[in-house]
Amino acid sequence: MENDLREGKGILYYNDGDKYEGEWKNDSANGKGIYYYNNGDKYEGEWKEGKREGKGIFYYKDGNKYEGEWKNDLREGKGILYYKDGDKYEGEWKYDSMEGKGIYYYNNGNKYNGEFKNNLMEGKGIYYYKDGDKYLGEWKEGNIEGKGIYYYNGDKYVGEWKNNLFEGKGIFINNKGNKLIGMFKKGKPYGNMTIII
């Protein structure tokens, strides 16, 4: 203590059961420290004026773990979120949400590499399926929506999408090069189609 202010290193026990152990400056957590939350969560990393700021690791009581950058007590910048089920997100964060460019690894072997907004796939991205299928194109609120190309079993669809289904103008090309050109609705050909063999 210096002038009745916490300075240097120390431990503070809170009435609610929380505990901070680390560096202090001007009566606030500043520098490196560990915060133990009474619900079982734990943060270990850098602090500025009593808030998580800089690099740190947050251990969630449910088994998830975030490792990366913080700003004003929020996940901000670059970071990795490890899920207890084996999923993993590695990329950019803004206002405590997945936002910007990132890669999401699914525990089933699938992978998404692209843009995120509010924790959802949004913008342009590539989704790789473990069986070799692949989608390249636009996303909206976590769904395939807009223009994109889907490769599967040697076949290919190039065109418009809505709610993860072929919807609008498109071309289906099979592995022999035959083409089906026209409109699609809810994942199926709709109306007059042009067939090129």
Short mmCIF file of the C-alpha atoms (twelve columns), coordinates in Angstrom:
data_MODEL
# 
_entry.id   MODEL 
# 
loop_
_atom_site.group_PDB 
_atom_site.id 
_atom_site.type_symbol 
_atom_site.label_atom_id 
_atom_site.label_alt_id 
_atom_site.label_comp_id 
_atom_site.label_asym_id 
_atom_site.label_seq_id 
_atom_site.Cartn_x 
_atom_site.Cartn_y 
_atom_site.Cartn_z 
_atom_site.pdbx_PDB_model_num 
ATOM 1   C CA . MET A 1   0.000   0.000   0.000   1 
ATOM 2   C CA . GLU A 2   1.178   3.461   -0.832  1 
ATOM 3   C CA . ASN A 3   -0.851  6.534   0.138   1 
ATOM 4   C CA . ASP A 4   -3.724  4.140   0.940   1 
ATOM 5   C CA . LEU A 5   -3.581  2.832   -2.654  1 
ATOM 6   C CA . ARG A 6   -2.715  -0.720  -3.662  1 
ATOM 7   C CA . GLU A 7   0.692   -0.788  -5.413  1 
ATOM 8   C CA . GLY A 8   3.066   -3.579  -6.392  1 
ATOM 9   C CA . LYS A 9   1.980   -7.193  -5.921  1 
ATOM 10  C CA . GLY A 10  -0.802  -8.515  -3.771  1 
ATOM 11  C CA . ILE A 11  -3.930  -10.589 -3.291  1 
ATOM 12  C CA . LEU A 12  -7.438  -9.213  -2.897  1 
ATOM 13  C CA . TYR A 13  -10.273 -11.383 -1.622  1 
ATOM 14  C CA . TYR A 14  -13.745 -10.137 -2.570  1 
ATOM 15  C CA . ASN A 15  -16.866 -10.594 -0.435  1 
ATOM 16  C CA . ASP A 16  -18.591 -12.554 -3.226  1 
ATOM 17  C CA . GLY A 17  -15.802 -15.163 -3.266  1 
ATOM 18  C CA . ASP A 18  -13.812 -13.768 -6.209  1 
ATOM 19  C CA . LYS A 19  -10.050 -13.353 -5.803  1 
ATOM 20  C CA . TYR A 20  -7.397  -11.327 -7.655  1 
ATOM 21  C CA . GLU A 21  -3.739  -12.185 -7.319  1 
ATOM 22  C CA . GLY A 22  -1.173  -10.080 -9.148  1 
ATOM 23  C CA . GLU A 23  0.189   -6.630  -9.869  1 
ATOM 24  C CA . TRP A 24  -1.423  -3.347  -8.828  1 
ATOM 25  C CA . LYS A 25  -1.031  0.286   -9.748  1 
ATOM 26  C CA . ASN A 26  -3.097  3.246   -8.514  1 
ATOM 27  C CA . ASP A 27  -5.393  0.889   -6.574  1 
ATOM 28  C CA . SER A 28  -6.326  -1.116  -9.700  1 
ATOM 29  C CA . ALA A 29  -5.220  -4.393  -11.234 1 
ATOM 30  C CA . ASN A 30  -2.404  -3.354  -13.584 1 
ATOM 31  C CA . GLY A 31  0.192   -5.582  -15.205 1 
ATOM 32  C CA . LYS A 32  -0.001  -9.348  -14.861 1 
ATOM 33  C CA . GLY A 33  -2.450  -11.125 -12.649 1 
ATOM 34  C CA . ILE A 34  -4.885  -13.977 -12.104 1 
ATOM 35  C CA . TYR A 35  -8.566  -13.466 -11.344 1 
ATOM 36  C CA . TYR A 36  -10.513 -16.340 -9.831  1 
ATOM 37  C CA . TYR A 37  -14.290 -15.991 -10.268 1 
ATOM 38  C CA . ASN A 38  -16.622 -17.495 -7.684  1 
ATOM 39  C CA . ASN A 39  -18.473 -19.395 -10.467 1 
ATOM 40  C CA . GLY A 40  -15.333 -21.383 -11.359 1 
ATOM 41  C CA . ASP A 41  -14.072 -19.250 -14.280 1 
ATOM 42  C CA . LYS A 42  -10.481 -17.982 -14.226 1 
ATOM 43  C CA . TYR A 43  -8.568  -15.294 -16.155 1 
ATOM 44  C CA . GLU A 44  -4.796  -15.252 -16.286 1 
ATOM 45  C CA . GLY A 45  -3.055  -12.445 -18.132 1 
ATOM 46  C CA . GLU A 46  -2.578  -8.724  -18.522 1 
ATOM 47  C CA . TRP A 47  -4.620  -5.988  -16.851 1 
ATOM 48  C CA . LYS A 48  -5.002  -2.247  -17.253 1 
ATOM 49  C CA . GLU A 49  -6.875  -0.048  -14.796 1 
ATOM 50  C CA . GLY A 50  -8.797  -3.012  -13.375 1 
ATOM 51  C CA . LYS A 51  -9.851  -4.454  -16.734 1 
ATOM 52  C CA . ARG A 52  -8.585  -7.317  -18.871 1 
ATOM 53  C CA . GLU A 53  -6.323  -5.632  -21.434 1 
ATOM 54  C CA . GLY A 54  -3.539  -7.101  -23.573 1 
ATOM 55  C CA . LYS A 55  -2.914  -10.828 -23.782 1 
ATOM 56  C CA . GLY A 56  -4.539  -13.379 -21.560 1 
ATOM 57  C CA . ILE A 57  -6.178  -16.760 -21.137 1 
ATOM 58  C CA . PHE A 58  -9.751  -17.173 -19.895 1 
ATOM 59  C CA . TYR A 59  -10.680 -20.608 -18.544 1 
ATOM 60  C CA . TYR A 60  -14.441 -21.139 -18.534 1 
ATOM 61  C CA . LYS A 61  -15.956 -23.389 -15.915 1 
ATOM 62  C CA . ASP A 62  -17.699 -25.383 -18.690 1 
ATOM 63  C CA . GLY A 63  -14.322 -26.493 -20.086 1 
ATOM 64  C CA . ASN A 64  -13.963 -23.952 -22.923 1 
ATOM 65  C CA . LYS A 65  -10.834 -21.782 -23.078 1 
ATOM 66  C CA . TYR A 66  -10.039 -18.479 -24.821 1 
ATOM 67  C CA . GLU A 67  -6.436  -17.518 -25.444 1 
ATOM 68  C CA . GLY A 68  -5.680  -14.179 -27.068 1 
ATOM 69  C CA . GLU A 69  -6.037  -10.432 -26.984 1 
ATOM 70  C CA . TRP A 70  -8.323  -8.326  -24.783 1 
ATOM 71  C CA . LYS A 71  -9.407  -4.711  -24.771 1 
ATOM 72  C CA . ASN A 72  -11.540 -2.952  -22.170 1 
ATOM 73  C CA . ASP A 73  -12.485 -6.292  -20.522 1 
ATOM 74  C CA . LEU A 74  -13.659 -7.816  -23.864 1 
ATOM 75  C CA . ARG A 75  -12.135 -10.295 -26.312 1 
ATOM 76  C CA . GLU A 76  -10.738 -7.993  -29.003 1 
ATOM 77  C CA . GLY A 77  -8.038  -8.529  -31.633 1 
ATOM 78  C CA . LYS A 78  -6.713  -11.989 -32.396 1 
ATOM 79  C CA . GLY A 79  -7.507  -15.048 -30.356 1 
ATOM 80  C CA . ILE A 80  -8.305  -18.737 -30.202 1 
ATOM 81  C CA . LEU A 81  -11.392 -20.224 -28.571 1 
ATOM 82  C CA . TYR A 82  -11.067 -23.906 -27.703 1 
ATOM 83  C CA . TYR A 83  -14.367 -25.685 -27.104 1 
ATOM 84  C CA . LYS A 84  -14.562 -28.632 -24.747 1 
ATOM 85  C CA . ASP A 85  -16.199 -30.716 -27.519 1 
ATOM 86  C CA . GLY A 86  -13.085 -30.344 -29.708 1 
ATOM 87  C CA . ASP A 87  -14.258 -27.471 -31.950 1 
ATOM 88  C CA . LYS A 88  -11.867 -24.523 -32.278 1 
ATOM 89  C CA . TYR A 89  -12.118 -20.950 -33.613 1 
ATOM 90  C CA . GLU A 90  -8.942  -19.105 -34.512 1 
ATOM 91  C CA . GLY A 91  -9.157  -15.545 -35.785 1 
ATOM 92  C CA . GLU A 92  -10.308 -12.000 -35.206 1 
ATOM 93  C CA . TRP A 93  -12.557 -10.723 -32.405 1 
ATOM 94  C CA . LYS A 94  -14.435 -7.486  -31.904 1 
ATOM 95  C CA . TYR A 95  -16.615 -6.460  -28.933 1 
ATOM 96  C CA . ASP A 96  -16.323 -9.975  -27.433 1 
ATOM 97  C CA . SER A 97  -17.582 -11.684 -30.647 1 
ATOM 98  C CA . MET A 98  -16.026 -13.573 -33.549 1 
ATOM 99  C CA . GLU A 99  -15.764 -10.757 -36.078 1 
ATOM 100 C CA . GLY A 100 -13.556 -10.416 -39.146 1 
ATOM 101 C CA . LYS A 101 -11.469 -13.192 -40.656 1 
ATOM 102 C CA . GLY A 102 -11.114 -16.551 -38.985 1 
ATOM 103 C CA . ILE A 103 -11.005 -20.313 -39.237 1 
ATOM 104 C CA . TYR A 104 -13.481 -22.566 -37.454 1 
ATOM 105 C CA . TYR A 105 -12.418 -26.202 -37.018 1 
ATOM 106 C CA . TYR A 106 -15.243 -28.650 -36.303 1 
ATOM 107 C CA . ASN A 107 -14.616 -31.763 -34.233 1 
ATOM 108 C CA . ASN A 108 -16.123 -33.871 -37.052 1 
ATOM 109 C CA . GLY A 109 -13.327 -32.854 -39.463 1 
ATOM 110 C CA . ASN A 110 -15.155 -30.066 -41.325 1 
ATOM 111 C CA . LYS A 111 -13.582 -26.595 -41.512 1 
ATOM 112 C CA . TYR A 112 -14.708 -23.060 -42.397 1 
ATOM 113 C CA . ASN A 113 -12.210 -20.408 -43.472 1 
ATOM 114 C CA . GLY A 114 -13.630 -16.942 -44.042 1 
ATOM 115 C CA . GLU A 115 -15.438 -13.959 -42.610 1 
ATOM 116 C CA . PHE A 116 -17.480 -13.754 -39.409 1 
ATOM 117 C CA . LYS A 117 -19.906 -11.267 -37.894 1 
ATOM 118 C CA . ASN A 118 -21.554 -11.530 -34.457 1 
ATOM 119 C CA . ASN A 119 -20.192 -15.080 -33.960 1 
ATOM 120 C CA . LEU A 120 -21.687 -16.291 -37.270 1 
ATOM 121 C CA . MET A 121 -20.283 -16.989 -40.725 1 
ATOM 122 C CA . GLU A 122 -21.015 -13.804 -42.690 1 
ATOM 123 C CA . GLY A 123 -19.495 -12.492 -45.918 1 
ATOM 124 C CA . LYS A 124 -17.215 -14.645 -48.040 1 
ATOM 125 C CA . GLY A 125 -15.783 -17.975 -47.017 1 
ATOM 126 C CA . ILE A 126 -14.845 -21.534 -47.895 1 
ATOM 127 C CA . TYR A 127 -16.377 -24.521 -46.144 1 
ATOM 128 C CA . TYR A 128 -14.423 -27.779 -46.393 1 
ATOM 129 C CA . TYR A 129 -16.290 -31.016 -45.682 1 
ATOM 130 C CA . LYS A 130 -14.326 -33.957 -44.327 1 
ATOM 131 C CA . ASP A 131 -15.555 -36.143 -47.222 1 
ATOM 132 C CA . GLY A 132 -13.879 -33.821 -49.765 1 
ATOM 133 C CA . ASP A 133 -16.892 -31.665 -50.694 1 
ATOM 134 C CA . LYS A 134 -16.286 -27.920 -50.705 1 
ATOM 135 C CA . TYR A 135 -18.349 -24.703 -50.861 1 
ATOM 136 C CA . LEU A 136 -16.836 -21.364 -51.901 1 
ATOM 137 C CA . GLY A 137 -18.985 -18.272 -51.709 1 
ATOM 138 C CA . GLU A 138 -21.203 -15.977 -49.720 1 
ATOM 139 C CA . TRP A 139 -22.717 -16.436 -46.253 1 
ATOM 140 C CA . LYS A 140 -25.372 -14.606 -44.289 1 
ATOM 141 C CA . GLU A 141 -26.103 -15.078 -40.574 1 
ATOM 142 C CA . GLY A 142 -24.437 -18.510 -40.532 1 
ATOM 143 C CA . ASN A 143 -26.162 -19.824 -43.671 1 
ATOM 144 C CA . ILE A 144 -25.021 -20.269 -47.265 1 
ATOM 145 C CA . GLU A 145 -26.724 -17.331 -48.974 1 
ATOM 146 C CA . GLY A 146 -25.863 -15.355 -52.100 1 
ATOM 147 C CA . LYS A 147 -23.580 -16.578 -54.873 1 
ATOM 148 C CA . GLY A 148 -21.338 -19.590 -54.552 1 
ATOM 149 C CA . ILE A 149 -19.851 -22.774 -55.954 1 
ATOM 150 C CA . TYR A 150 -20.385 -26.194 -54.437 1 
ATOM 151 C CA . TYR A 151 -18.120 -29.113 -55.391 1 
ATOM 152 C CA . TYR A 152 -19.306 -32.603 -54.466 1 
ATOM 153 C CA . ASN A 153 -18.622 -36.130 -55.752 1 
ATOM 154 C CA . GLY A 154 -17.019 -34.728 -58.905 1 
ATOM 155 C CA . ASP A 155 -20.114 -32.631 -59.670 1 
ATOM 156 C CA . LYS A 156 -20.429 -28.867 -59.337 1 
ATOM 157 C CA . TYR A 157 -23.166 -26.286 -58.791 1 
ATOM 158 C CA . VAL A 158 -22.446 -22.654 -59.655 1 
ATOM 159 C CA . GLY A 159 -25.094 -20.103 -58.808 1 
ATOM 160 C CA . GLU A 160 -27.362 -18.531 -56.233 1 
ATOM 161 C CA . TRP A 161 -28.229 -19.853 -52.759 1 
ATOM 162 C CA . LYS A 162 -30.736 -19.220 -49.998 1 
ATOM 163 C CA . ASN A 163 -30.912 -20.922 -46.580 1 
ATOM 164 C CA . ASN A 164 -28.196 -23.456 -47.517 1 
ATOM 165 C CA . LEU A 165 -30.051 -24.594 -50.679 1 
ATOM 166 C CA . PHE A 166 -29.743 -23.921 -54.432 1 
ATOM 167 C CA . GLU A 167 -32.116 -20.995 -54.995 1 
ATOM 168 C CA . GLY A 168 -32.248 -18.713 -58.049 1 
ATOM 169 C CA . LYS A 169 -30.152 -18.833 -61.214 1 
ATOM 170 C CA . GLY A 170 -27.642 -21.629 -61.417 1 
ATOM 171 C CA . ILE A 171 -25.730 -24.185 -63.424 1 
ATOM 172 C CA . PHE A 172 -25.325 -27.797 -62.375 1 
ATOM 173 C CA . ILE A 173 -22.358 -29.546 -64.037 1 
ATOM 174 C CA . ASN A 174 -21.887 -33.283 -63.531 1 
ATOM 175 C CA . ASN A 175 -18.565 -35.120 -63.571 1 
ATOM 176 C CA . LYS A 176 -18.992 -35.880 -67.320 1 
ATOM 177 C CA . GLY A 177 -19.321 -32.180 -68.179 1 
ATOM 178 C CA . ASN A 178 -23.086 -32.280 -68.847 1 
ATOM 179 C CA . LYS A 179 -24.851 -29.047 -67.818 1 
ATOM 180 C CA . LEU A 180 -28.267 -28.196 -66.451 1 
ATOM 181 C CA . ILE A 181 -28.882 -24.439 -66.681 1 
ATOM 182 C CA . GLY A 182 -31.820 -22.501 -65.275 1 
ATOM 183 C CA . MET A 183 -33.675 -21.672 -62.107 1 
ATOM 184 C CA . PHE A 184 -33.525 -23.613 -58.864 1 
ATOM 185 C CA . LYS A 185 -35.897 -23.518 -55.908 1 
ATOM 186 C CA . LYS A 186 -35.332 -25.105 -52.484 1 
ATOM 187 C CA . GLY A 187 -32.414 -27.120 -53.854 1 
ATOM 188 C CA . LYS A 188 -34.173 -28.522 -56.943 1 
ATOM 189 C CA . PRO A 189 -34.550 -27.531 -60.617 1 
ATOM 190 C CA . TYR A 190 -37.580 -25.288 -61.124 1 
ATOM 191 C CA . GLY A 191 -39.343 -24.353 -64.365 1 
ATOM 192 C CA . ASN A 192 -37.767 -24.572 -67.814 1 
ATOM 193 C CA . MET A 193 -34.183 -25.837 -67.829 1 
ATOM 194 C CA . THR A 194 -31.551 -25.982 -70.557 1 
ATOM 195 C CA . ILE A 195 -29.641 -29.241 -70.816 1 
ATOM 196 C CA . ILE A 196 -26.248 -29.343 -72.548 1 
ATOM 197 C CA . ILE A 197 -24.702 -32.757 -73.119 1 
# 
